[in-house]
């Protein structure tokens, strides 16, 4: 009997992207630099050339890795046809990067779909090949955005961004952590960090944990990932911080506690290829929730 080609294709997508992420983690393990760390520049906010929409979730992570490995300095990506439609041509011999498009299906239609953790819906992934702007010739970009704000302004925005979340926070002689029962973040004083960006990264990481509280997103990873719940929660919080800091144009550097988690992250990804897809999806939900808490333009002007 012939197998299910759709299921085989999806399994290949999960395996292929997970393998690339595992390789990136292992490559950076010596300096505890993970594939989701970045310098906050435009390349860390990958967008589609045709729609100008930002890539999300696992696609952001996959494109970060590809850009880092190849040394790309631009965050614009598109399929072969999209670049053609833009008047550009992908150079012969250029290697594509895989991204996925998610589609929701009824559970009975897709036994190999990806759950969101509570069994209420199933998603499956379709693979697409995209190329970076550095891989094409003849592209004439539209006028660029307004100048990037100074670093001090971007860091001030990060502080204001956190304040708008209204998550209780206490500063003092603490190691950074989030206490679930109190629904409170504990942070060292600013001078305990090497620079303001390091503090912003830690604060957003702990805020990422706080989004999982029952009265916020009520985050669960489901029975499939029970053995790796802690590792995936830490990974989701780190990815949340990376997504938010990329949006704010702030660098995200390794945290001192990464050494304690690298082995568990690798074990989770090697044990279950879909684990990183779930963690990245949960992180995107958390980032979306954070953005939704920000005051609207008309409220700021009032």
VENQUIBEL-V395724 format. One record per residue. N is the residue number from 1. RES is the residue in one small letter. PHI is phi in whole degrees, -180 to 180 (none if undefined). NEAR is the number of other ideal C-beta (glycine too) atoms within 8 Angstrom. D_LAST is the distance of its C-alpha to the last C-alpha in whole Angstrom. Layout:
N;RES;PHI;NEAR;D_LAST, N;RES;PHI;NEAR;D_LAST
//
This chain:
1;x;none;2;66, 2;x;-70;3;64, 3;x;-78;6;61, 4;x;-87;6;57, 5;x;-63;7;56, 6;x;-64;8;52, 7;x;-64;10;52, 8;x;-64;9;54, 9;x;-65;10;52, 10;x;-66;13;49, 11;x;-60;10;51, 12;x;-66;9;52, 13;x;-63;13;48, 14;x;-57;12;47, 15;x;-66;9;50, 16;x;-65;10;49, 17;x;-68;14;46, 18;x;-62;14;47, 19;x;-62;8;49, 20;x;-66;10;47, 21;x;-70;14;45, 22;x;-60;11;48, 23;x;-61;8;49, 24;x;-68;13;46, 25;x;-65;14;46, 26;x;-64;8;49, 27;x;-66;6;49, 28;x;-100;12;46, 29;x;-62;8;48, 30;x;-61;4;50, 31;x;-104;6;46, 32;x;58;11;44, 33;x;-93;6;42, 34;x;-97;13;41, 35;x;-66;11;40, 36;x;-97;10;37, 37;x;-83;10;36, 38;x;-156;13;35, 39;x;-101;5;34, 40;x;83;13;30, 41;x;-79;8;31, 42;x;-58;7;31, 43;x;-63;11;34, 44;x;-86;11;32, 45;x;-123;9;30, 46;x;-59;14;33, 47;x;-136;11;32, 48;x;-85;12;34, 49;x;-66;12;35, 50;x;-82;8;35, 51;x;-95;4;32, 52;x;67;6;30, 53;x;-79;6;29, 54;x;-71;8;29, 55;x;-72;12;32, 56;x;-131;6;32, 57;x;55;11;34, 58;x;-63;11;37, 59;x;-65;11;37, 60;x;-59;15;35, 61;x;-64;14;37, 62;x;-62;14;40, 63;x;-74;15;39, 64;x;-59;13;38, 65;x;-62;12;42, 66;x;-61;11;43, 67;x;-65;13;41, 68;x;-66;9;42, 69;x;-64;7;46, 70;x;-89;8;46, 71;x;77;6;44, 72;x;-70;10;41, 73;x;-114;6;39, 74;x;-128;9;37, 75;x;-102;11;35, 76;x;-93;11;35, 77;x;-133;15;38, 78;x;-169;11;40, 79;x;-74;9;43, 80;x;-56;9;46, 81;x;-68;6;45, 82;x;-65;11;41, 83;x;-67;15;42, 84;x;-61;9;45, 85;x;-64;7;43, 86;x;-88;10;41, 87;x;83;7;44, 88;x;-115;10;45, 89;x;-133;8;48, 90;x;-68;10;48, 91;x;-69;8;51, 92;x;-62;4;54, 93;x;89;4;54, 94;x;-71;9;51, 95;x;-93;4;50, 96;x;-81;8;47, 97;x;-114;12;45, 98;x;-87;12;44, 99;x;-126;13;41, 100;x;-127;12;41, 101;x;-112;7;39, 102;x;-93;7;39, 103;x;-131;7;40, 104;x;-87;6;40, 105;x;-136;10;43, 106;x;-69;6;45, 107;x;-55;9;47, 108;x;-71;3;50, 109;x;-84;5;50, 110;x;-147;10;49, 111;x;-69;4;51, 112;x;-102;8;50, 113;x;-70;11;46, 114;x;-101;10;44, 115;x;-83;11;42, 116;x;-91;9;39, 117;x;109;11;40, 118;x;-121;7;41, 119;x;78;6;43, 120;x;-79;4;41, 121;x;-152;7;40, 122;x;-129;11;42, 123;x;-127;12;41, 124;x;-130;13;44, 125;x;-108;12;43, 126;x;-115;10;45, 127;x;-84;11;45, 128;x;-133;9;44, 129;x;-103;10;45, 130;x;-126;12;43, 131;x;-126;14;43, 132;x;-82;14;41, 133;x;-56;11;40, 134;x;-69;8;43, 135;x;-100;8;46, 136;x;-125;14;45, 137;x;-118;6;47, 138;x;83;7;45, 139;x;-87;11;42, 140;x;-110;4;39, 141;x;-69;7;36, 142;x;-73;3;33, 143;x;-50;3;31, 144;x;-70;4;29, 145;x;-71;2;26, 146;x;-62;2;24, 147;x;-54;3;25, 148;x;-68;5;25, 149;x;-61;7;23, 150;x;-62;5;25, 151;x;-57;5;26, 152;x;-64;6;24, 153;x;-70;8;21, 154;x;-64;14;22, 155;x;-68;12;23, 156;x;-65;8;20, 157;x;-64;10;18, 158;x;-63;14;21, 159;x;-64;9;20, 160;x;-65;8;17, 161;x;-61;12;18, 162;x;-65;12;20, 163;x;-57;7;18, 164;x;-69;9;16, 165;x;-73;10;19, 166;x;57;5;20, 167;x;-95;10;23, 168;x;-57;7;25, 169;x;-143;10;27, 170;x;-124;9;29, 171;x;-106;9;30, 172;x;173;8;34, 173;x;-82;3;38, 174;x;-127;10;37, 175;x;-82;5;38, 176;x;-66;11;35, 177;x;-166;8;35, 178;x;-116;10;33, 179;x;-99;9;35, 180;x;-62;6;35, 181;x;-63;4;36, 182;x;-90;6;33, 183;x;52;10;30, 184;x;-144;10;30, 185;x;-95;15;30, 186;x;-113;13;32, 187;x;-131;14;32, 188;x;-69;10;34, 189;x;-67;7;32, 190;x;-54;7;31, 191;x;-69;4;34, 192;x;-78;5;36, 193;x;-101;10;35, 194;x;-67;3;36, 195;x;-163;6;33, 196;x;-59;8;29, 197;x;-65;13;30, 198;x;-64;10;32, 199;x;-65;11;30, 200;x;-61;14;27, 201;x;-64;15;30, 202;x;-66;12;31, 203;x;-63;14;28, 204;x;-69;14;27, 205;x;-62;14;31, 206;x;-66;14;30, 207;x;-64;16;27, 208;x;-60;16;29, 209;x;-60;10;32, 210;x;-64;13;29, 211;x;-64;14;28, 212;x;-80;13;31, 213;x;-58;10;31, 214;x;-58;4;32, 215;x;-85;5;29, 216;x;-111;9;27, 217;x;-99;10;29, 218;x;49;8;33, 219;x;-72;12;34, 220;x;-137;6;38, 221;x;-107;13;41, 222;x;82;12;43, 223;x;-65;4;47, 224;x;-59;8;48, 225;x;-111;14;46, 226;x;-55;8;47, 227;x;-66;6;49, 228;x;-119;14;46, 229;x;-57;9;43, 230;x;-62;7;43, 231;x;-62;12;43, 232;x;-71;15;41, 233;x;-65;12;38, 234;x;-65;11;38, 235;x;-65;14;38, 236;x;-63;16;35, 237;x;-66;14;33, 238;x;-67;14;34, 239;x;-67;15;33, 240;x;-58;17;30, 241;x;-60;14;29, 242;x;-64;13;31, 243;x;-62;12;29, 244;x;-66;12;25, 245;x;-65;18;27, 246;x;-64;13;28, 247;x;-63;9;24, 248;x;-90;12;23, 249;x;73;10;26, 250;x;-112;12;27, 251;x;-66;9;31, 252;x;-123;13;33, 253;x;-104;8;36, 254;x;-59;9;38, 255;x;-92;10;38, 256;x;-60;5;41, 257;x;-88;6;42, 258;x;-62;10;42, 259;x;-57;7;46, 260;x;-75;5;46, 261;x;-111;11;45, 262;x;-55;12;46, 263;x;-62;6;49, 264;x;-70;11;48, 265;x;-63;13;45, 266;x;-64;11;48, 267;x;-62;10;50, 268;x;-65;16;48, 269;x;-70;14;47, 270;x;-73;6;51, 271;x;-77;8;52, 272;x;-143;9;49, 273;x;-56;9;48, 274;x;-85;10;45, 275;x;-60;14;44, 276;x;-70;15;42, 277;x;-64;14;40, 278;x;-67;14;39, 279;x;-62;12;38, 280;x;-66;14;36, 281;x;-66;11;35, 282;x;-64;15;34, 283;x;-65;18;32, 284;x;-65;13;30, 285;x;-60;11;29, 286;x;-64;16;28, 287;x;-63;12;26, 288;x;-62;8;24, 289;x;-61;11;23, 290;x;-61;14;21, 291;x;-64;8;19, 292;x;-68;6;18, 293;x;-85;8;17, 294;x;-76;8;14, 295;x;-64;5;11, 296;x;-72;6;10, 297;x;-56;5;9, 298;x;-69;6;6, 299;x;-71;7;5, 300;x;-67;7;6, 301;x;-81;5;4, 302;x;-70;4;0
//
